[in-house]
């Protein structure tokens, strides 16, 4: 936590806003800041609500109980309208374009490290702390802020933070970066926090039952593509589907095809409302095309770089060359083919435990 203290300006109060989701991780993050001597202000962002175990008013009540236990000021900030505009609408539109979105990434970037940072400044705070499992420090050679993977590789969440800027990292604190999940829960129990044994929320907060297709249909009833063809790579029709928003690249279940072959979704053609299927071998990609590429250093490198590239959160990563292109784009060339490179997911570049940046997958190179 010494790096956190180093980022607090000497002429400003040692005040930090803790984003408190109502879970054990953010609760312990706030407690650790107090132990470091910071004045902590807890804020819960009311975003999606509903029956989710994340971002609801029930979670705000849990966060308030923790704040009372810790003896810190606490507020609830209502961003539900902005969240619908900036995250939920984009989620639905992406599925209708044949992509598989990750709403947690824009949620982090826009709400925890943009809107909440603005609120922190208004409260006279020097930055924002969250319960993410990640680390941030300054590069001794350049002085630039670095985003580094958490000590607990199983809980690492840097995949969801790849697009944070230098200014955002300069004002960010991740108190759990050196801890394991078990250590976090044990700390919460010792402190008597109400969230110590609260189950983790695994679902997307505005899709609490995990039925993404139903959520899209509720949001965009007039934009649904209707049923279409399921075809193989040659265009031969194998069956019908009830909408491309029900599929993602790499999917095997739910195809309802009368064939003994094991088939996977290999491509989604939104323009023709087609789902293309093929063998597992057909899922292998030699590279990926990216847009919206963000570099932690603040600018793209002047030449292609070697990196370990993850194409989804649980992907162990693959050795590759990342080739920056104009207009915030890039191409990734894998040393060996990678399975299920899915448009809409993020490709995150790493060098050891350091995150170099990442971008949004628009297509696979086969």
C-alpha positions in Angstrom: 0.0 0.0 0.0 3.0 2.3 0.1 2.4 3.2 -3.6 -1.1 4.5 -2.6 0.4 6.8 -0.1 2.9 8.0 -2.7 0.1 9.1 -5.0 -1.6 11.3 -2.4 -0.5 14.9 -3.0 1.3 16.4 0.1 -0.9 19.5 0.0 -4.2 17.6 -0.2 -6.1 15.7 2.5 -5.4 12.0 2.8 -9.0 11.4 1.8 -9.9 8.5 -0.5 -13.3 7.4 -1.9 -13.9 3.7 -1.6 -16.3 2.2 -4.1 -18.4 -0.1 -1.9 -20.4 -2.6 -3.9 -21.8 -4.3 -0.8 -19.5 -7.3 -1.2 -16.6 -8.6 0.9 -13.9 -7.4 -1.4 -14.8 -3.7 -1.4 -15.6 -3.9 2.3 -12.1 -5.1 3.1 -10.5 -2.6 0.7 -12.1 0.2 2.7 -10.9 -1.3 5.9 -7.3 -1.6 4.7 -7.3 2.1 3.7 -8.3 3.0 7.2 -5.4 1.0 8.6 -3.1 2.9 6.3 -4.3 6.1 7.9 -6.5 7.4 5.2 -9.8 9.2 5.7 -12.2 7.0 3.8 -15.5 8.0 2.3 -17.7 5.1 1.2 -19.8 5.4 -2.0 -22.1 2.8 -3.5 -23.1 3.3 -7.1 -26.7 2.4 -7.7 -26.6 1.1 -11.3 -28.8 -1.7 -12.4 -30.9 -2.7 -9.4 -33.4 -5.4 -9.9 -32.9 -8.9 -8.3 -29.2 -8.9 -8.9 -26.7 -9.5 -6.2 -24.7 -6.6 -7.4 -25.4 -2.8 -7.6 -28.8 -3.1 -6.0 -30.3 -1.2 -3.1 -29.9 -4.3 -1.0 -26.2 -4.2 -1.7 -26.2 -0.5 -0.7 -27.7 -1.6 2.7 -24.9 -4.1 3.2 -22.3 -1.5 2.3 -23.9 1.0 4.7 -23.7 -1.6 7.5 -20.0 -2.0 6.8 -19.4 1.7 6.7 -21.2 2.0 10.1 -18.9 -0.7 11.5 -15.8 1.1 10.2 -17.1 4.5 11.3 -16.8 6.2 7.9 -19.0 8.5 6.0 -21.2 6.8 3.4 -23.3 7.8 0.4 -25.3 6.2 -2.4 -24.9 7.7 -5.8 -27.7 7.0 -8.3 -26.3 6.5 -11.8 -29.0 4.1 -13.1 -30.0 6.3 -16.1 -26.4 6.8 -17.2 -25.7 3.1 -16.7 -28.6 2.2 -19.0 -27.4 4.6 -21.6 -23.7 3.9 -21.5 -23.6 0.2 -20.7 -26.9 -1.7 -21.0 -28.0 -0.2 -24.3 -24.6 -0.9 -25.8 -24.8 -4.5 -24.5 -28.0 -5.2 -26.3 -26.9 -3.5 -29.5 -23.7 -5.6 -29.5 -25.6 -8.9 -29.3 -27.8 -7.8 -32.3 -24.6 -7.1 -34.3 -23.3 -10.7 -33.7 -20.9 -9.7 -30.9 -20.4 -11.0 -27.4 -19.9 -7.9 -25.2 -18.3 -7.6 -21.8 -20.2 -4.9 -19.9 -17.9 -5.1 -16.9 -15.1 -3.3 -18.8 -17.0 -0.2 -19.8 -18.7 -0.2 -16.4 -15.3 0.0 -14.6 -13.8 2.5 -17.0 -16.8 4.9 -17.1 -18.4 4.5 -13.7 -15.7 3.6 -11.1 -12.9 5.5 -12.8 -14.6 8.4 -14.5 -18.0 9.3 -12.9 -16.9 8.2 -9.4 -13.5 10.0 -9.8 -15.4 13.2 -10.6 -17.5 12.7 -7.4 -14.3 12.1 -5.5 -12.8 15.4 -6.6 -16.0 17.1 -5.5 -15.6 15.5 -2.0 -12.0 16.7 -1.8 -10.6 13.2 -2.2 -7.3 12.3 -3.9 -8.5 9.2 -5.6 -10.7 6.1 -5.8 -10.1 2.7 -4.3 -11.9 -0.5 -5.4 -12.0 -4.1 -4.4 -10.4 -5.3 -7.6 -7.7 -7.9 -7.5 -5.0 -5.8 -9.3 -1.9 -3.8 -8.6 -0.7 -0.4 -9.7 2.7 1.3 -9.3 5.1 3.7 -11.0 7.7 2.5 -13.4 11.0 3.6 -11.8 12.6 4.2 -15.3 9.8 6.3 -16.9 7.6 7.5 -14.0 4.6 6.2 -15.9 1.9 4.3 -14.0 1.8 0.5 -14.5 -1.1 -1.9 -14.2 0.1 -5.2 -12.9 -1.6 -8.6 -12.3 -2.7 -9.4 -8.8 -0.6 -11.7 -6.6 -3.5 -14.2 -6.5 -3.5 -15.3 -10.2 -6.9 -17.1 -9.8 -8.6 -13.8 -8.7 -6.7 -11.4 -10.9 -9.1 -8.9 -12.6 -6.7 -6.8 -14.7 -8.4 -8.2 -17.9 -11.4 -5.9 -17.0 -9.1 -2.8 -16.4 -7.0 -2.8 -19.5 -8.4 0.5 -20.9 -7.6 2.6 -17.8 -5.7 5.8 -18.6 -2.6 7.2 -17.0 -4.7 9.8 -15.3 -7.1 7.2 -14.0 -4.3 4.9 -12.7 -2.7 7.9 -11.0 -5.9 8.2 -8.9 -6.6 4.5 -8.5 -5.9 2.3 -5.5 -6.3 -1.5 -5.4 -5.8 -2.5 -1.7 -6.4 -6.2 -2.4 -3.7 -6.6 -5.0 -1.3 -8.6 -2.7 -4.0 -10.7 -1.0 -5.7 -14.0 -1.7 -9.5 -14.3 -1.5 -9.3 -16.5 1.6 -7.1 -13.9 3.3 -9.7 -11.2 2.4 -12.5 -13.2 4.0 -10.5 -13.9 7.1 -9.7 -10.2 7.5 -13.5 -9.4 7.1 -14.3 -12.0 9.8 -11.8 -10.6 12.2 -13.2 -7.1 11.7 -16.8 -8.3 12.2 -17.9 -7.1 8.8 -21.4 -8.1 7.8 -20.2 -9.1 4.3 -17.5 -11.5 5.4 -19.3 -14.6 4.2 -21.5 -13.1 1.5 -21.5 -15.1 -1.7 -19.8 -13.7 -4.7 -21.8 -12.3 -7.6 -20.8 -14.1 -10.8 -23.6 -12.9 -13.1 -23.8 -9.7 -15.0 -25.6 -7.3 -12.7 -28.4 -6.5 -15.0 -28.9 -10.1 -16.2 -29.3 -11.8 -12.8 -30.7 -15.1 -14.2 -28.0 -15.4 -16.8 -30.4 -15.3 -19.7 -28.8 -12.8 -22.0 -31.0 -13.5 -25.0 -34.2 -12.8 -23.0 -32.7 -9.5 -21.7 -31.9 -8.4 -25.3 -35.4 -9.3 -26.4 -36.9 -7.3 -23.6 -34.8 -4.3 -24.4 -35.0 -4.4 -28.2 -38.3 -6.0 -29.2 -38.6 -4.0 -32.4 -35.0 -4.7 -33.5 -34.9 -8.5 -33.2 -33.7 -10.2 -36.4 -36.1 -13.1 -36.3 -35.2 -16.6 -37.3 -32.5 -17.4 -39.8 -30.3 -20.1 -41.3 -27.6 -22.2 -39.6 -25.0 -23.0 -42.3 -21.7 -24.7 -42.7 -18.6 -23.1 -44.1 -19.7 -23.8 -47.7 -23.1 -22.1 -47.1 -25.0 -25.4 -47.0 -28.1 -24.9 -44.8 -28.2 -27.3 -41.8 -31.0 -25.9 -39.8 -32.7 -22.7 -38.5 -32.1 -20.5 -35.5 -34.3 -18.1 -33.5 -32.0 -15.1 -33.6 -28.2 -14.5 -33.7 -28.4 -12.8 -30.3 -28.8 -16.3 -28.9 -25.3 -17.4 -30.0 -21.6 -16.7 -29.5 -18.5 -17.9 -31.3 -17.3 -21.1 -29.7 -20.8 -22.2 -28.5 -21.6 -25.9 -28.9 -24.8 -26.4 -27.0 -28.3 -25.2 -28.1 -27.7 -25.6 -31.9 -30.5 -28.3 -32.2 -29.0 -29.7 -35.4 -29.8 -33.3 -36.6 -26.2 -34.3 -37.1 -23.8 -36.7 -35.3 -20.9 -34.4 -35.8 -19.8 -32.2 -32.9 -20.3 -28.7 -34.3 -19.5 -25.2 -32.9 -20.5 -21.7 -33.8 -17.6 -20.3 -35.9 -19.0 -17.1 -37.2 -22.1 -14.8 -36.8 -23.2 -12.9 -39.9 -25.5 -10.2 -38.6 -26.1 -8.7 -42.1 -27.5 -12.0 -43.4 -28.8 -13.2 -40.0 -26.8 -16.4 -40.4 -25.1 -18.6 -37.8 -22.1 -20.4 -39.3 -21.0 -23.7 -37.7 -18.0 -26.0 -38.1 -15.6 -28.3 -36.4 -13.5 -27.4 -33.4 -10.5 -27.1 -35.8 -12.4 -24.4 -37.7 -12.5 -22.4 -34.5 -8.7 -22.0 -34.5 -7.5 -18.5 -35.4 -4.0 -17.4 -36.2 -4.7 -13.8 -35.2 -7.3 -11.2 -34.4 -8.2 -7.7 -35.6 -8.9 -5.1 -32.9 -10.4 -1.7 -32.6 -10.6 0.8 -29.7 -7.1 -0.2 -28.6 -5.8 1.4 -25.4 -2.2 1.4 -24.3 -1.5 1.7 -20.5 1.6 3.9 -21.3 -0.7 6.4 -23.0 0.5 5.9 -26.6 1.0 2.9 -28.9 4.6 1.6 -29.3 6.5 2.7 -32.4 6.9 -0.9 -33.6 5.2 -4.3 -33.2 5.7 -5.7 -29.7 5.9 -9.2 -28.3 3.2 -10.0 -25.7 1.2 -12.7 -24.0 -2.4 -12.1 -25.2 -5.6 -13.1 -23.5 -8.7 -13.2 -25.6 -11.1 -13.8 -22.7 -11.0 -13.5 -18.9 -10.2 -17.1 -18.1 -7.9 -17.6 -21.1 -4.3 -18.4 -19.9 -3.0 -16.3 -22.8 -1.0 -17.0 -25.9 2.4 -15.8 -27.2 1.9 -13.3 -30.0 3.1 -10.2 -31.8 0.9 -7.2 -31.5 1.1 -4.8 -34.5 -0.3 -1.3 -33.8 -2.2 0.3 -36.7 -3.8 3.7 -37.4 -7.0 5.0 -35.8 -6.7 3.0 -32.6 -6.6 -0.4 -34.3 -4.2 -3.3 -34.1 -3.6 -6.8 -35.3 -2.5 -9.7 -33.2 -0.5 -12.6 -34.7 -0.4 -15.7 -32.5 2.6 -18.0 -32.5 0.2 -20.9 -32.5 -3.6 -20.9 -33.4 -6.0 -19.9 -30.6 -9.5 -21.3 -30.1 -12.7 -19.2 -30.1 -11.5 -15.6 -30.9 -14.9 -14.0 -30.5 -15.9 -10.5 -31.7 -16.9 -8.3 -28.9 -14.5 -9.8 -26.4 -11.3 -8.0 -25.3 -7.8 -9.0 -26.3 -5.5 -7.9 -23.5 -1.7 -7.7 -23.9 0.7 -8.6 -21.1 4.4 -8.7 -20.5 5.0 -10.8 -17.5 2.7 -9.5 -14.7 2.4 -6.1 -16.4 -0.6 -5.2 -18.6 0.5 -3.3 -21.7 -3.0 -2.6 -23.0 -5.7 -4.2 -25.1 -8.5 -3.7 -27.5 -11.9 -5.0 -28.7 -11.9 -8.0 -31.1 -13.7 -7.3 -34.4 -12.7 -10.4 -36.2 -10.5 -13.5 -36.2 -7.7 -14.1 -38.7 -7.9 -17.7 -40.0 
